[in-house]
């Protein structure tokens, strides 16, 4: 994940998911009809990216074109495909993968990165804890980075989506950062929302500082 507003938190999560919301195929990552994220080379998604200040004022908005290249790699038998999202969330040089069970999505920061991270998984109930790890961004106050899944569907930009929430808590249990992903099976990533600490709040409230919303796509 690369974005101007993003600070680096590297997590390694253990996935325990009890149910599947989508069909399983032998190679779901290139199957547009069944994959939770179609990753066939040449697939294109057009997004509207927006940045906001703590008072919900729009700072800027622009079109963002994201596409899958022909470059791929593998980790532990899982195929990762390069995504070029130079103006958006994933930047350039990142790789994405669909778990062989077609229930989870993984990211890889670069071709040389050793460890992938999980950013979405189907869940048996709303608020289901998919996994967690220590947040070491502040050694003086080691927090917790946790990923939650939701079984409910949400209508986002005209698509039926499942949601995952990644939140970071400090050593006192205050949520200091959060990212929400909305995924529509067969369509892909429909919306990403980033929430950061509100400098105008004394109660550790977060505010939406960035969003990336699907406008159209072209899938091979």
ChimeraX commands (.cxc) that place a marker at each C-alpha (Angstrom):
marker #1 position 0.00,0.00,0.00 radius 0.5
marker #1 position 1.41,3.31,-0.99 radius 0.5
marker #1 position -0.31,6.65,-0.65 radius 0.5
marker #1 position 0.71,10.15,0.39 radius 0.5
marker #1 position -1.42,9.99,3.53 radius 0.5
marker #1 position -0.35,6.47,4.53 radius 0.5
marker #1 position 2.15,5.63,7.27 radius 0.5
marker #1 position 3.77,2.23,7.12 radius 0.5
marker #1 position 2.45,-0.48,9.37 radius 0.5
marker #1 position 3.59,-3.94,8.34 radius 0.5
marker #1 position 1.42,-6.76,9.60 radius 0.5
marker #1 position 1.53,-10.50,9.28 radius 0.5
marker #1 position -1.85,-12.03,10.10 radius 0.5
marker #1 position -2.94,-15.61,10.64 radius 0.5
marker #1 position -6.23,-16.27,8.89 radius 0.5
marker #1 position -8.95,-18.41,10.44 radius 0.5
marker #1 position -12.07,-18.14,8.31 radius 0.5
marker #1 position -15.00,-20.45,8.84 radius 0.5
marker #1 position -17.09,-19.90,5.72 radius 0.5
marker #1 position -16.88,-18.92,2.08 radius 0.5
marker #1 position -19.09,-16.37,0.33 radius 0.5
marker #1 position -17.81,-17.11,-3.16 radius 0.5
marker #1 position -17.25,-20.06,-5.43 radius 0.5
marker #1 position -14.00,-21.97,-5.47 radius 0.5
marker #1 position -12.19,-22.65,-8.73 radius 0.5
marker #1 position -8.85,-24.16,-9.63 radius 0.5
marker #1 position -7.49,-20.75,-10.57 radius 0.5
marker #1 position -9.91,-18.12,-9.23 radius 0.5
marker #1 position -7.45,-15.25,-9.60 radius 0.5
marker #1 position -8.00,-15.13,-13.37 radius 0.5
marker #1 position -11.65,-16.18,-13.41 radius 0.5
marker #1 position -13.70,-13.01,-13.75 radius 0.5
marker #1 position -17.02,-14.70,-13.05 radius 0.5
marker #1 position -16.10,-16.23,-9.69 radius 0.5
marker #1 position -12.98,-14.55,-8.33 radius 0.5
marker #1 position -13.35,-12.10,-5.47 radius 0.5
marker #1 position -10.67,-10.04,-7.27 radius 0.5
marker #1 position -10.14,-10.72,-11.01 radius 0.5
marker #1 position -6.39,-10.50,-11.55 radius 0.5
marker #1 position -6.06,-11.32,-15.23 radius 0.5
marker #1 position -3.42,-9.25,-17.07 radius 0.5
marker #1 position -5.00,-6.24,-18.75 radius 0.5
marker #1 position -7.92,-5.87,-16.33 radius 0.5
marker #1 position -8.52,-2.17,-15.66 radius 0.5
marker #1 position -10.35,-0.30,-12.90 radius 0.5
marker #1 position -11.01,3.45,-12.95 radius 0.5
marker #1 position -11.37,5.13,-9.56 radius 0.5
marker #1 position -12.19,8.55,-8.20 radius 0.5
marker #1 position -9.66,9.36,-5.47 radius 0.5
marker #1 position -10.37,12.08,-2.92 radius 0.5
marker #1 position -8.54,13.63,0.03 radius 0.5
marker #1 position -10.23,15.40,2.95 radius 0.5
marker #1 position -9.22,17.52,5.91 radius 0.5
marker #1 position -10.38,17.01,9.51 radius 0.5
marker #1 position -13.42,19.22,8.88 radius 0.5
marker #1 position -14.58,16.99,6.00 radius 0.5
marker #1 position -13.56,19.60,3.43 radius 0.5
marker #1 position -12.48,18.19,0.07 radius 0.5
marker #1 position -8.78,18.88,-0.48 radius 0.5
marker #1 position -8.59,17.39,-3.93 radius 0.5
marker #1 position -10.07,14.78,-6.24 radius 0.5
marker #1 position -8.75,13.05,-9.34 radius 0.5
marker #1 position -9.23,10.04,-11.62 radius 0.5
marker #1 position -7.03,7.04,-10.94 radius 0.5
marker #1 position -6.44,4.22,-13.44 radius 0.5
marker #1 position -5.41,0.86,-12.01 radius 0.5
marker #1 position -4.50,-2.21,-14.09 radius 0.5
marker #1 position -2.96,-5.67,-13.83 radius 0.5
marker #1 position 0.33,-6.15,-15.68 radius 0.5
marker #1 position 1.81,-9.36,-17.08 radius 0.5
marker #1 position 4.34,-9.65,-14.24 radius 0.5
marker #1 position 3.70,-12.24,-11.54 radius 0.5
marker #1 position 5.47,-14.02,-8.70 radius 0.5
marker #1 position 4.59,-16.62,-6.08 radius 0.5
marker #1 position 4.86,-17.08,-2.34 radius 0.5
marker #1 position 4.21,-20.47,-0.73 radius 0.5
marker #1 position 2.40,-21.68,-3.83 radius 0.5
marker #1 position 0.13,-18.63,-4.11 radius 0.5
marker #1 position 0.37,-16.58,-7.31 radius 0.5
marker #1 position 0.71,-12.80,-6.99 radius 0.5
marker #1 position 0.02,-10.45,-9.90 radius 0.5
marker #1 position 1.47,-6.96,-10.28 radius 0.5
marker #1 position -0.96,-4.06,-10.03 radius 0.5
marker #1 position -0.07,-0.65,-11.44 radius 0.5
marker #1 position -1.98,1.92,-9.41 radius 0.5
marker #1 position 0.47,4.80,-9.65 radius 0.5
marker #1 position -1.95,7.50,-8.44 radius 0.5
marker #1 position -3.85,5.34,-5.99 radius 0.5
marker #1 position -3.64,3.16,-2.93 radius 0.5
marker #1 position -1.32,0.38,-4.11 radius 0.5
marker #1 position 1.13,2.51,-6.09 radius 0.5
marker #1 position 3.54,0.83,-8.51 radius 0.5
marker #1 position 5.45,-2.39,-7.97 radius 0.5
marker #1 position 2.87,-3.95,-5.65 radius 0.5
marker #1 position 1.39,-7.41,-6.14 radius 0.5
marker #1 position -2.00,-8.85,-5.22 radius 0.5
marker #1 position -3.21,-12.42,-4.82 radius 0.5
marker #1 position -6.40,-14.36,-4.31 radius 0.5
marker #1 position -6.11,-17.22,-1.84 radius 0.5
marker #1 position -6.68,-20.63,-3.56 radius 0.5
marker #1 position -9.83,-21.00,-1.46 radius 0.5
marker #1 position -11.14,-17.78,-3.09 radius 0.5
marker #1 position -11.95,-16.30,0.31 radius 0.5
marker #1 position -9.00,-14.01,1.06 radius 0.5
marker #1 position -6.92,-11.28,-0.59 radius 0.5
marker #1 position -3.21,-10.72,-0.04 radius 0.5
marker #1 position -0.79,-7.96,-0.93 radius 0.5
marker #1 position 2.95,-7.90,-1.50 radius 0.5
marker #1 position 4.72,-4.54,-1.33 radius 0.5
marker #1 position 7.32,-5.39,-3.97 radius 0.5
marker #1 position 8.78,-8.21,-6.02 radius 0.5
marker #1 position 11.53,-8.62,-3.40 radius 0.5
marker #1 position 9.28,-8.47,-0.34 radius 0.5
marker #1 position 9.54,-11.63,1.72 radius 0.5
marker #1 position 6.20,-11.56,3.50 radius 0.5
marker #1 position 2.74,-10.85,2.08 radius 0.5
marker #1 position -0.02,-9.27,4.15 radius 0.5
marker #1 position -3.73,-10.00,4.21 radius 0.5
marker #1 position -6.18,-7.14,3.71 radius 0.5
marker #1 position -9.49,-8.92,3.14 radius 0.5
marker #1 position -11.19,-12.20,4.02 radius 0.5
marker #1 position -14.74,-13.51,4.08 radius 0.5
marker #1 position -16.14,-13.90,7.58 radius 0.5
marker #1 position -18.92,-15.92,9.27 radius 0.5
marker #1 position -20.26,-12.88,11.16 radius 0.5
marker #1 position -19.92,-9.11,11.36 radius 0.5
marker #1 position -16.86,-7.92,13.27 radius 0.5
marker #1 position -15.20,-11.34,13.07 radius 0.5
marker #1 position -11.51,-11.18,14.04 radius 0.5
marker #1 position -9.52,-12.56,11.13 radius 0.5
marker #1 position -6.12,-12.01,12.69 radius 0.5
marker #1 position -3.87,-9.57,14.50 radius 0.5
marker #1 position -0.27,-8.64,15.17 radius 0.5
marker #1 position 1.74,-6.17,17.21 radius 0.5
marker #1 position 2.02,-2.64,15.84 radius 0.5
marker #1 position 5.65,-1.61,16.30 radius 0.5
marker #1 position 5.43,1.84,14.71 radius 0.5
marker #1 position 5.88,3.39,18.18 radius 0.5
marker #1 position 8.32,1.26,20.23 radius 0.5
marker #1 position 7.45,3.25,23.35 radius 0.5
marker #1 position 3.79,2.28,23.02 radius 0.5
marker #1 position 3.43,-1.05,21.20 radius 0.5
marker #1 position -0.09,-1.40,19.93 radius 0.5
marker #1 position -2.24,-3.91,18.11 radius 0.5
marker #1 position -3.05,-4.12,14.41 radius 0.5
marker #1 position -6.18,-6.20,13.79 radius 0.5
marker #1 position -8.19,-7.18,10.71 radius 0.5
marker #1 position -11.94,-7.77,11.01 radius 0.5
marker #1 position -14.31,-9.29,8.47 radius 0.5
marker #1 position -18.04,-8.75,7.97 radius 0.5
marker #1 position -20.67,-11.20,6.71 radius 0.5
marker #1 position -23.17,-8.50,5.78 radius 0.5
marker #1 position -23.21,-7.00,2.30 radius 0.5
marker #1 position -23.10,-3.27,1.57 radius 0.5
marker #1 position -24.28,-1.36,-1.49 radius 0.5
marker #1 position -21.30,0.72,-2.55 radius 0.5
marker #1 position -21.23,2.58,-5.89 radius 0.5
marker #1 position -23.96,0.28,-7.15 radius 0.5
marker #1 position -22.19,-2.96,-6.22 radius 0.5
marker #1 position -22.97,-5.54,-3.54 radius 0.5
marker #1 position -19.80,-5.61,-1.44 radius 0.5
marker #1 position -18.27,-7.40,1.49 radius 0.5
marker #1 position -16.20,-5.39,3.93 radius 0.5
marker #1 position -13.02,-5.76,5.94 radius 0.5
marker #1 position -11.70,-3.34,8.55 radius 0.5
marker #1 position -8.05,-2.97,9.52 radius 0.5
marker #1 position -7.60,-0.89,12.65 radius 0.5
marker #1 position -4.56,0.01,14.71 radius 0.5
marker #1 position -4.79,0.58,18.46 radius 0.5
marker #1 position -2.09,2.08,20.64 radius 0.5
marker #1 position -0.94,0.55,23.92 radius 0.5
marker #1 position -3.86,2.24,25.69 radius 0.5
marker #1 position -6.45,0.70,23.41 radius 0.5
marker #1 position -7.19,3.89,21.46 radius 0.5
marker #1 position -7.84,3.41,17.74 radius 0.5
marker #1 position -5.27,5.59,16.01 radius 0.5
marker #1 position -5.67,4.51,12.39 radius 0.5
marker #1 position -8.10,2.49,10.28 radius 0.5
marker #1 position -8.61,1.32,6.71 radius 0.5
marker #1 position -11.85,-0.09,5.29 radius 0.5
marker #1 position -11.97,-2.21,2.12 radius 0.5
marker #1 position -15.14,-2.94,0.14 radius 0.5
marker #1 position -14.88,-5.91,-2.25 radius 0.5
marker #1 position -17.45,-7.07,-4.79 radius 0.5
marker #1 position -16.87,-10.65,-6.05 radius 0.5
marker #1 position -16.34,-10.74,-9.78 radius 0.5
marker #1 position -15.80,-6.97,-9.83 radius 0.5
marker #1 position -12.89,-6.37,-7.45 radius 0.5
marker #1 position -12.02,-3.56,-5.08 radius 0.5
marker #1 position -14.90,-1.08,-5.12 radius 0.5
marker #1 position -13.86,1.35,-2.39 radius 0.5
marker #1 position -11.03,2.00,0.07 radius 0.5
marker #1 position -11.38,4.41,2.98 radius 0.5
marker #1 position -8.55,5.62,5.21 radius 0.5
marker #1 position -9.19,7.14,8.63 radius 0.5
marker #1 position -6.58,9.12,10.57 radius 0.5
marker #1 position -6.49,10.85,13.98 radius 0.5
marker #1 position -8.52,14.05,14.10 radius 0.5
marker #1 position -6.21,16.86,15.31 radius 0.5
marker #1 position -9.26,18.84,16.42 radius 0.5
marker #1 position -10.51,16.12,18.76 radius 0.5
marker #1 position -9.49,15.30,22.32 radius 0.5
marker #1 position -11.30,11.94,22.30 radius 0.5
marker #1 position -9.11,10.07,19.76 radius 0.5
marker #1 position -11.75,10.38,17.06 radius 0.5
marker #1 position -10.74,9.50,13.52 radius 0.5
marker #1 position -11.74,11.28,10.34 radius 0.5
marker #1 position -11.93,10.14,6.72 radius 0.5
marker #1 position -8.83,11.57,5.06 radius 0.5
marker #1 position -8.83,9.53,1.82 radius 0.5
marker #1 position -11.19,7.51,-0.32 radius 0.5
marker #1 position -10.82,5.60,-3.57 radius 0.5
marker #1 position -14.13,4.68,-5.25 radius 0.5
marker #1 position -14.69,2.58,-8.36 radius 0.5
marker #1 position -16.18,4.43,-11.33 radius 0.5
marker #1 position -15.89,1.77,-14.04 radius 0.5
marker #1 position -13.89,-1.29,-15.03 radius 0.5
marker #1 position -12.93,-3.39,-18.03 radius 0.5
marker #1 position -12.30,-7.05,-17.32 radius 0.5
marker #1 position -10.89,-9.54,-19.83 radius 0.5
marker link #1:1,2 radius 0.2
marker link #1:2,3 radius 0.2
marker link #1:3,4 radius 0.2
marker link #1:4,5 radius 0.2
marker link #1:5,6 radius 0.2
marker link #1:6,7 radius 0.2
marker link #1:7,8 radius 0.2
marker link #1:8,9 radius 0.2
marker link #1:9,10 radius 0.2
marker link #1:10,11 radius 0.2
marker link #1:11,12 radius 0.2
marker link #1:12,13 radius 0.2
marker link #1:13,14 radius 0.2
marker link #1:14,15 radius 0.2
marker link #1:15,16 radius 0.2
marker link #1:16,17 radius 0.2
marker link #1:17,18 radius 0.2
marker link #1:18,19 radius 0.2
marker link #1:19,20 radius 0.2
marker link #1:20,21 radius 0.2
marker link #1:21,22 radius 0.2
marker link #1:22,23 radius 0.2
marker link #1:23,24 radius 0.2
marker link #1:24,25 radius 0.2
marker link #1:25,26 radius 0.2
marker link #1:26,27 radius 0.2
marker link #1:27,28 radius 0.2
marker link #1:28,29 radius 0.2
marker link #1:29,30 radius 0.2
marker link #1:30,31 radius 0.2
marker link #1:31,32 radius 0.2
marker link #1:32,33 radius 0.2
marker link #1:33,34 radius 0.2
marker link #1:34,35 radius 0.2
marker link #1:35,36 radius 0.2
marker link #1:36,37 radius 0.2
marker link #1:37,38 radius 0.2
marker link #1:38,39 radius 0.2
marker link #1:39,40 radius 0.2
marker link #1:40,41 radius 0.2
marker link #1:41,42 radius 0.2
marker link #1:42,43 radius 0.2
marker link #1:43,44 radius 0.2
marker link #1:44,45 radius 0.2
marker link #1:45,46 radius 0.2
marker link #1:46,47 radius 0.2
marker link #1:47,48 radius 0.2
marker link #1:48,49 radius 0.2
marker link #1:49,50 radius 0.2
marker link #1:50,51 radius 0.2
marker link #1:51,52 radius 0.2
marker link #1:52,53 radius 0.2
marker link #1:53,54 radius 0.2
marker link #1:54,55 radius 0.2
marker link #1:55,56 radius 0.2
marker link #1:56,57 radius 0.2
marker link #1:57,58 radius 0.2
marker link #1:58,59 radius 0.2
marker link #1:59,60 radius 0.2
marker link #1:60,61 radius 0.2
marker link #1:61,62 radius 0.2
marker link #1:62,63 radius 0.2
marker link #1:63,64 radius 0.2
marker link #1:64,65 radius 0.2
marker link #1:65,66 radius 0.2
marker link #1:66,67 radius 0.2
marker link #1:67,68 radius 0.2
marker link #1:68,69 radius 0.2
marker link #1:69,70 radius 0.2
marker link #1:70,71 radius 0.2
marker link #1:71,72 radius 0.2
marker link #1:72,73 radius 0.2
marker link #1:73,74 radius 0.2
marker link #1:74,75 radius 0.2
marker link #1:75,76 radius 0.2
marker link #1:76,77 radius 0.2
marker link #1:77,78 radius 0.2
marker link #1:78,79 radius 0.2
marker link #1:79,80 radius 0.2
marker link #1:80,81 radius 0.2
marker link #1:81,82 radius 0.2
marker link #1:82,83 radius 0.2
marker link #1:83,84 radius 0.2
marker link #1:84,85 radius 0.2
marker link #1:85,86 radius 0.2
marker link #1:86,87 radius 0.2
marker link #1:87,88 radius 0.2
marker link #1:88,89 radius 0.2
marker link #1:89,90 radius 0.2
marker link #1:90,91 radius 0.2
marker link #1:91,92 radius 0.2
marker link #1:92,93 radius 0.2
marker link #1:93,94 radius 0.2
marker link #1:94,95 radius 0.2
marker link #1:95,96 radius 0.2
marker link #1:96,97 radius 0.2
marker link #1:97,98 radius 0.2
marker link #1:98,99 radius 0.2
marker link #1:99,100 radius 0.2
marker link #1:100,101 radius 0.2
marker link #1:101,102 radius 0.2
marker link #1:102,103 radius 0.2
marker link #1:103,104 radius 0.2
marker link #1:104,105 radius 0.2
marker link #1:105,106 radius 0.2
marker link #1:106,107 radius 0.2
marker link #1:107,108 radius 0.2
marker link #1:108,109 radius 0.2
marker link #1:109,110 radius 0.2
marker link #1:110,111 radius 0.2
marker link #1:111,112 radius 0.2
marker link #1:112,113 radius 0.2
marker link #1:113,114 radius 0.2
marker link #1:114,115 radius 0.2
marker link #1:115,116 radius 0.2
marker link #1:116,117 radius 0.2
marker link #1:117,118 radius 0.2
marker link #1:118,119 radius 0.2
marker link #1:119,120 radius 0.2
marker link #1:120,121 radius 0.2
marker link #1:121,122 radius 0.2
marker link #1:122,123 radius 0.2
marker link #1:123,124 radius 0.2
marker link #1:124,125 radius 0.2
marker link #1:125,126 radius 0.2
marker link #1:126,127 radius 0.2
marker link #1:127,128 radius 0.2
marker link #1:128,129 radius 0.2
marker link #1:129,130 radius 0.2
marker link #1:130,131 radius 0.2
marker link #1:131,132 radius 0.2
marker link #1:132,133 radius 0.2
marker link #1:133,134 radius 0.2
marker link #1:134,135 radius 0.2
marker link #1:135,136 radius 0.2
marker link #1:136,137 radius 0.2
marker link #1:137,138 radius 0.2
marker link #1:138,139 radius 0.2
marker link #1:139,140 radius 0.2
marker link #1:140,141 radius 0.2
marker link #1:141,142 radius 0.2
marker link #1:142,143 radius 0.2
marker link #1:143,144 radius 0.2
marker link #1:144,145 radius 0.2
marker link #1:145,146 radius 0.2
marker link #1:146,147 radius 0.2
marker link #1:147,148 radius 0.2
marker link #1:148,149 radius 0.2
marker link #1:149,150 radius 0.2
marker link #1:150,151 radius 0.2
marker link #1:151,152 radius 0.2
marker link #1:152,153 radius 0.2
marker link #1:153,154 radius 0.2
marker link #1:154,155 radius 0.2
marker link #1:155,156 radius 0.2
marker link #1:156,157 radius 0.2
marker link #1:157,158 radius 0.2
marker link #1:158,159 radius 0.2
marker link #1:159,160 radius 0.2
marker link #1:160,161 radius 0.2
marker link #1:161,162 radius 0.2
marker link #1:162,163 radius 0.2
marker link #1:163,164 radius 0.2
marker link #1:164,165 radius 0.2
marker link #1:165,166 radius 0.2
marker link #1:166,167 radius 0.2
marker link #1:167,168 radius 0.2
marker link #1:168,169 radius 0.2
marker link #1:169,170 radius 0.2
marker link #1:170,171 radius 0.2
marker link #1:171,172 radius 0.2
marker link #1:172,173 radius 0.2
marker link #1:173,174 radius 0.2
marker link #1:174,175 radius 0.2
marker link #1:175,176 radius 0.2
marker link #1:176,177 radius 0.2
marker link #1:177,178 radius 0.2
marker link #1:178,179 radius 0.2
marker link #1:179,180 radius 0.2
marker link #1:180,181 radius 0.2
marker link #1:181,182 radius 0.2
marker link #1:182,183 radius 0.2
marker link #1:183,184 radius 0.2
marker link #1:184,185 radius 0.2
marker link #1:185,186 radius 0.2
marker link #1:186,187 radius 0.2
marker link #1:187,188 radius 0.2
marker link #1:188,189 radius 0.2
marker link #1:189,190 radius 0.2
marker link #1:190,191 radius 0.2
marker link #1:191,192 radius 0.2
marker link #1:192,193 radius 0.2
marker link #1:193,194 radius 0.2
marker link #1:194,195 radius 0.2
marker link #1:195,196 radius 0.2
marker link #1:196,197 radius 0.2
marker link #1:197,198 radius 0.2
marker link #1:198,199 radius 0.2
marker link #1:199,200 radius 0.2
marker link #1:200,201 radius 0.2
marker link #1:201,202 radius 0.2
marker link #1:202,203 radius 0.2
marker link #1:203,204 radius 0.2
marker link #1:204,205 radius 0.2
marker link #1:205,206 radius 0.2
marker link #1:206,207 radius 0.2
marker link #1:207,208 radius 0.2
marker link #1:208,209 radius 0.2
marker link #1:209,210 radius 0.2
marker link #1:210,211 radius 0.2
marker link #1:211,212 radius 0.2
marker link #1:212,213 radius 0.2
marker link #1:213,214 radius 0.2
marker link #1:214,215 radius 0.2
marker link #1:215,216 radius 0.2
marker link #1:216,217 radius 0.2
marker link #1:217,218 radius 0.2
marker link #1:218,219 radius 0.2
marker link #1:219,220 radius 0.2
view
